Amino acid sequence: MAVRLSEVIGSGYDEFWEDKHFYECLKGGRGSKKSKTMALRTIYRMMAYPGANTLVVRRVYSTLKDSCFTELLWAINALGVSAYWKAKTSPLELIYYPDPTHKEVFQKILFRGMDDPQKITSIAVEQGYLCWVWIEEAYQITDESDFDKLMMSIRGKVPKSSGLFKQVTMTFNPWRENWIKTRFFDNKDDTVYT
């Protein structure tokens, strides 16, 4: 099955799709397609970058199944690649098998809640590297120090020869004053895409 990304993604996200800044902040109201586009890009990137793994985070773990997990399942189906993916619900995981006949090589999308930020700092992957973090409804993380603890989970480097890169993407609805605005929008930084 051939899929034209331009028909699936929708307009307005070309620059975002290609972005490789360490931090990305996507702010938009309901219906802005930010979560759908992020889900599509996550699945696409996992398949395009061998050895890459992703961590998906929300403030409360129990909210992930009916939001990000479901969005990512939708993206897998929209891209016509369900034969390469397995979904687990306990714990939530999406596993990508580049060659479904050889299940010993895989990449994962892991899901965690900020209910206990200490548990997030010790996340490790079985194969490859933890490259990307998607924080959905990031404005719900009210304590900047919890965010800093989360950033410890993506520490470390990837081999230059791998073509992999590290990135933290925050998606959220417009906010009232909070630390995200101050840290990422008010202070210009070359490592941040807003």
C-alpha positions as CSV (number, residue, x, y, z in Angstrom):
1,M,0.0,0.0,0.0
2,A,1.4,3.4,-1.0
3,V,0.7,6.4,1.3
4,R,1.2,10.0,0.3
5,L,2.3,11.8,3.5
6,S,1.0,15.1,2.1
7,E,-2.5,13.7,2.0
8,V,-2.4,12.1,5.5
9,I,-0.6,14.9,7.4
10,G,-2.5,18.0,6.3
11,S,-1.1,21.4,5.8
12,G,0.8,23.7,8.1
13,Y,3.3,21.1,9.5
14,D,6.0,20.8,6.8
15,E,8.7,22.6,8.9
16,F,7.8,20.7,12.0
17,W,7.9,17.4,10.2
18,E,11.6,17.9,9.3
19,D,12.7,19.7,12.5
20,K,15.6,18.3,14.6
21,H,15.9,20.9,17.4
22,F,16.5,19.3,20.8
23,Y,13.3,20.9,22.2
24,E,10.1,21.4,20.2
25,C,7.0,23.2,21.6
26,L,3.8,22.8,19.7
27,K,1.0,25.0,21.0
28,G,-2.4,24.8,19.4
29,G,-6.1,24.5,20.2
30,R,-8.4,21.5,19.7
31,G,-8.6,20.6,16.1
32,S,-5.2,22.0,15.2
33,K,-3.9,18.5,14.3
34,K,-0.8,18.7,16.5
35,S,-1.4,15.4,18.3
36,K,-2.4,13.5,15.1
37,T,0.7,15.0,13.3
38,M,2.9,14.1,16.2
39,A,1.6,10.5,16.2
40,L,2.2,10.2,12.4
41,R,5.7,11.6,12.7
42,T,6.6,9.3,15.6
43,I,5.6,6.2,13.7
44,Y,7.2,7.4,10.5
45,R,10.5,8.2,12.4
46,M,10.6,5.0,14.3
47,M,10.5,3.1,11.0
48,A,12.9,5.4,9.2
49,Y,15.6,5.4,12.0
50,P,16.8,1.9,13.0
51,G,17.6,1.7,16.6
52,A,15.5,4.6,17.7
53,N,13.1,4.3,20.7
54,T,10.5,6.8,21.9
55,L,9.1,7.7,25.3
56,V,5.6,9.1,25.5
57,V,4.6,11.0,28.7
58,R,1.6,12.6,30.2
59,R,1.0,13.9,33.7
60,V,-1.1,10.9,34.7
61,Y,-0.3,7.5,33.3
62,S,-4.0,6.3,33.2
63,T,-4.8,9.1,30.6
64,L,-2.3,7.7,28.1
65,K,-4.3,4.7,26.8
66,D,-7.2,6.9,25.5
67,S,-5.0,9.6,24.2
68,C,-1.5,9.1,22.9
69,F,-1.6,5.3,22.7
70,T,-4.8,5.5,20.6
71,E,-3.4,8.3,18.4
72,L,-0.3,6.2,17.7
73,L,-2.5,3.2,16.8
74,W,-4.5,5.4,14.5
75,A,-1.2,6.6,12.9
76,I,0.0,3.0,12.4
77,N,-3.3,2.2,10.5
78,A,-3.3,5.5,8.6
79,L,0.2,4.7,7.3
80,G,-0.8,1.1,6.5
81,V,2.0,-0.5,8.5
82,S,0.1,-2.5,11.1
83,A,1.9,-5.7,10.0
84,Y,5.1,-4.3,11.5
85,W,3.7,-3.3,14.9
86,K,2.4,-5.0,18.0
87,A,0.4,-3.3,20.7
88,K,0.6,-4.3,24.4
89,T,-1.7,-2.8,27.0
90,S,0.0,-4.0,30.3
91,P,2.2,-2.1,30.4
92,L,1.4,0.1,27.4
93,E,3.9,-0.4,24.7
94,L,4.1,-0.3,20.9
95,I,6.7,-2.6,19.5
96,Y,8.1,-2.1,16.0
97,Y,9.5,-5.2,14.2
98,P,11.5,-4.0,11.0
99,D,11.3,-7.7,9.8
100,P,8.2,-9.3,11.4
101,T,9.6,-12.8,10.7
102,H,12.6,-12.0,13.0
103,K,11.2,-10.8,16.3
104,E,14.6,-10.6,18.0
105,V,15.2,-7.1,16.4
106,F,12.7,-4.5,17.6
107,Q,12.2,-0.9,18.7
108,K,9.7,0.3,21.3
109,I,7.5,3.2,22.1
110,L,7.2,3.3,25.9
111,F,4.5,5.1,27.9
112,R,4.9,6.7,31.3
113,G,3.1,9.1,33.6
114,M,4.6,11.9,35.7
115,D,2.6,10.5,38.7
116,D,6.0,9.5,40.0
117,P,8.8,11.5,38.3
118,Q,11.5,9.4,40.0
119,K,10.5,6.3,38.1
120,I,11.0,8.1,34.8
121,T,14.6,9.0,35.4
122,S,15.7,5.3,35.2
123,I,14.1,4.3,31.9
124,A,16.3,2.1,29.7
125,V,15.6,0.4,26.4
126,E,16.6,-3.2,25.5
127,Q,17.9,-2.4,22.0
128,G,19.1,0.8,20.4
129,Y,18.8,4.2,22.0
130,L,16.1,6.3,23.7
131,C,16.0,9.1,21.2
132,W,12.7,10.9,21.4
133,V,10.3,12.0,24.1
134,W,6.8,13.2,23.4
135,I,5.1,15.1,26.3
136,E,1.4,15.4,25.6
137,E,-0.5,18.2,27.4
138,A,2.9,19.4,28.7
139,Y,1.2,22.4,30.5
140,Q,-0.1,19.9,33.0
141,I,3.4,19.4,34.3
142,T,3.2,22.2,36.8
143,D,6.6,21.8,38.4
144,E,9.6,22.6,36.2
145,S,11.8,20.4,38.4
146,D,9.7,17.4,37.4
147,F,10.4,18.3,33.8
148,D,14.1,18.5,34.6
149,K,14.0,15.0,36.1
150,L,12.3,13.7,33.0
151,M,15.1,15.2,30.9
152,M,17.5,12.9,32.7
153,S,15.8,9.9,30.9
154,I,17.1,11.1,27.5
155,R,20.6,11.9,28.6
156,G,23.5,10.2,26.8
157,K,24.6,10.4,23.2
158,V,23.9,8.4,20.1
159,P,26.7,7.4,17.7
160,K,27.2,10.0,15.0
161,S,27.4,7.2,12.4
162,S,23.9,6.1,13.3
163,G,22.1,9.2,12.0
164,L,20.0,9.2,15.2
165,F,19.4,12.3,17.2
166,K,17.8,13.3,20.6
167,Q,14.6,15.3,20.7
168,V,12.0,16.3,23.3
169,T,8.6,17.4,21.8
170,M,5.9,19.1,24.0
171,T,2.4,19.4,22.7
172,F,-0.3,21.4,24.5
173,N,-3.2,23.7,24.3
174,P,-2.7,27.5,24.8
175,W,-1.9,28.2,28.4
176,R,-2.0,30.7,31.2
177,E,1.4,31.9,32.5
178,N,3.6,29.0,33.4
179,W,7.2,27.8,33.3
180,I,7.0,26.5,29.7
181,K,6.2,30.0,28.4
182,T,9.0,31.5,30.3
183,R,11.6,28.9,29.5
184,F,10.8,28.1,25.9
185,F,8.9,31.1,24.4
186,D,10.2,34.2,26.3
187,N,13.9,33.3,26.1
188,K,15.1,32.7,22.6
189,D,17.4,29.6,22.4
190,D,18.9,28.0,19.3
191,T,18.1,24.5,20.7
192,V,14.3,25.3,20.7
193,Y,11.7,25.2,18.0
194,T,8.4,26.8,18.8
